[in-house]
């Protein structure tokens, strides 16, 4: 028996609705690809401060969770070659919220200790370089990994300053 063929109208309707169901990239690239690139690899480095925090601050899970959130959102965002609107927004909001929280925590509770000052420098450098890349979008794909490296280094110094803070409270 021959299978009934759908009418031409239904085929055109199915094809017309398909692009609405797929995620839309921010830029107008038609070739949306997933895969590993330098930004995905540098995103995976967020596991280093999570492990470091586990050993330096063994009974404090908040920094470990923060690093894991940064790792997951960043890898998901950067594994999409064309910027995905929702993943990009989730990554930006979560990472900036975490960075703002720990920076403000250090300013109000720790102040200007040696390690906190270095953390402020790296956090400011990461933010400055990120804004530079936003002004020069043709450099984003190639150099965004530097933002990750600056941020991760800042997190390492933040962990060290938190360790000093907790040791002083004892």
C-alpha positions as CSV (number, residue, x, y, z in Angstrom):
1,X,0.0,0.0,0.0
2,X,1.1,3.4,-0.8
3,X,1.4,5.9,2.0
4,X,-0.8,9.0,1.6
5,X,1.3,12.1,0.8
6,X,0.6,15.2,2.9
7,X,-0.8,18.1,0.9
8,X,1.5,20.8,-0.3
9,X,-0.1,23.3,2.0
10,X,0.8,21.3,5.1
11,X,4.4,20.9,3.9
12,X,4.8,24.6,3.4
13,X,3.2,25.3,6.8
14,X,5.6,22.9,8.5
15,X,8.6,24.5,6.8
16,X,7.4,28.0,7.7
17,X,7.0,27.2,11.5
18,X,10.3,25.4,11.8
19,X,12.5,28.6,12.1
20,X,10.2,29.8,14.9
21,X,10.9,26.7,17.0
22,X,14.6,26.8,16.7
23,X,16.7,29.1,18.9
24,X,17.6,32.4,17.2
25,X,21.3,33.5,17.3
26,X,22.0,37.2,18.1
27,X,24.0,37.6,15.0
28,X,22.6,36.8,11.6
29,X,24.7,33.7,10.9
30,X,22.7,31.0,9.2
31,X,25.2,28.2,10.0
32,X,24.6,27.8,13.7
33,X,27.1,25.2,14.9
34,X,27.9,23.7,18.2
35,X,31.4,22.6,19.2
36,X,34.5,23.3,21.1
37,X,36.5,26.5,20.7
38,X,39.1,28.5,22.7
39,X,36.3,30.1,24.7
40,X,34.8,26.7,25.7
41,X,38.2,25.5,26.8
42,X,38.9,28.6,28.8
43,X,35.4,28.3,30.4
44,X,36.4,24.8,31.6
45,X,39.2,26.4,33.6
46,X,36.5,27.6,36.1
47,X,36.9,24.1,37.6
48,X,40.3,25.1,39.0
49,X,39.0,27.7,41.5
50,X,36.2,25.3,42.5
51,X,38.8,22.7,43.4
52,X,41.1,25.2,45.0
53,X,38.2,26.5,47.1
54,X,37.4,23.0,48.2
55,X,40.8,22.6,49.7
56,X,41.3,26.2,51.0
57,X,37.8,26.7,52.3
58,X,36.7,23.1,53.1
59,X,33.5,23.9,55.0
60,X,32.3,26.7,52.7
61,X,30.4,25.4,49.7
62,X,29.2,28.8,48.4
63,X,32.4,29.6,46.4
64,X,32.5,26.1,45.0
65,X,28.9,26.4,43.9
66,X,29.6,29.8,42.4
67,X,32.5,28.5,40.4
68,X,30.5,25.5,39.1
69,X,27.6,27.8,38.0
70,X,30.2,30.0,36.1
71,X,31.6,26.8,34.6
72,X,28.2,25.4,33.4
73,X,26.8,28.7,32.1
74,X,30.0,29.7,30.3
75,X,30.5,26.3,28.6
76,X,26.9,26.2,27.5
77,X,27.0,29.7,26.2
78,X,30.4,29.4,24.4
79,X,29.7,26.0,22.8
80,X,27.2,27.7,20.6
81,X,29.2,29.4,17.8
82,X,26.5,32.0,17.0
83,X,25.5,33.7,20.2
84,X,22.3,32.1,21.6
85,X,20.1,34.8,23.1
86,X,18.9,32.8,26.2
87,X,22.2,31.1,27.0
88,X,24.1,34.3,26.6
89,X,21.7,36.2,28.9
90,X,21.8,33.4,31.5
91,X,25.6,33.4,31.4
92,X,25.9,37.2,31.7
93,X,23.4,37.5,34.5
94,X,24.8,34.7,36.6
95,X,28.5,35.5,36.2
96,X,28.0,39.2,36.8
97,X,25.8,38.6,39.8
98,X,28.3,36.2,41.3
99,X,31.2,38.6,40.6
100,X,29.3,41.6,42.0
101,X,28.4,39.7,45.2
102,X,32.0,38.6,46.0
103,X,33.5,41.9,45.1
104,X,31.0,43.8,47.3
105,X,31.5,41.2,50.1
106,X,35.2,41.7,49.9
107,X,34.9,45.5,49.9
108,X,32.5,45.6,52.9
109,X,33.9,42.8,55.0
110,X,37.6,42.4,54.1
111,X,38.4,45.9,52.8
112,X,41.8,46.4,51.2
113,X,44.0,43.5,52.2
114,X,46.8,42.4,50.0
115,X,44.9,39.5,48.3
116,X,41.7,41.5,48.1
117,X,43.5,44.4,46.3
118,X,44.9,41.9,43.7
119,X,41.4,40.5,43.2
120,X,40.0,44.0,42.6
121,X,42.7,44.6,40.0
122,X,41.9,41.4,38.1
123,X,38.1,41.9,38.4
124,X,38.5,45.4,37.0
125,X,40.8,44.2,34.3
126,X,38.3,41.5,33.2
127,X,35.4,44.0,33.2
128,X,37.4,46.6,31.2
129,X,38.6,44.0,28.7
130,X,35.0,42.7,28.3
131,X,33.7,46.2,27.5
132,X,36.6,46.6,25.1
133,X,35.5,43.5,23.3
134,X,31.9,44.7,23.2
135,X,33.1,47.9,21.5
136,X,35.1,45.7,19.0
137,X,32.9,42.7,18.3
138,X,35.1,41.4,15.5
139,X,37.6,40.5,18.3
140,X,35.2,38.8,20.6
141,X,35.4,35.2,19.3
142,X,39.2,35.4,19.2
143,X,40.0,37.1,22.5
144,X,37.1,36.5,24.9
145,X,39.2,33.8,26.6
146,X,41.3,36.5,28.1
147,X,38.3,37.7,30.1
148,X,38.0,34.1,31.4
149,X,41.7,34.0,32.4
150,X,41.5,37.4,34.2
151,X,38.3,36.4,36.0
152,X,39.6,33.0,37.1
153,X,42.8,34.6,38.4
154,X,40.7,37.2,40.3
155,X,38.6,34.3,41.8
156,X,41.7,32.6,43.0
157,X,42.8,35.7,44.9
158,X,39.2,36.2,46.2
159,X,39.4,32.7,47.6
160,X,42.7,33.5,49.3
161,X,41.3,36.7,50.8
162,X,38.2,34.8,52.0
163,X,40.6,32.3,53.7
164,X,42.4,35.1,55.5
165,X,39.1,36.7,56.5
166,X,37.8,33.4,58.0
167,X,41.1,32.8,59.8
168,X,40.9,36.2,61.4
169,X,37.3,35.6,62.6
170,X,38.4,32.5,64.6
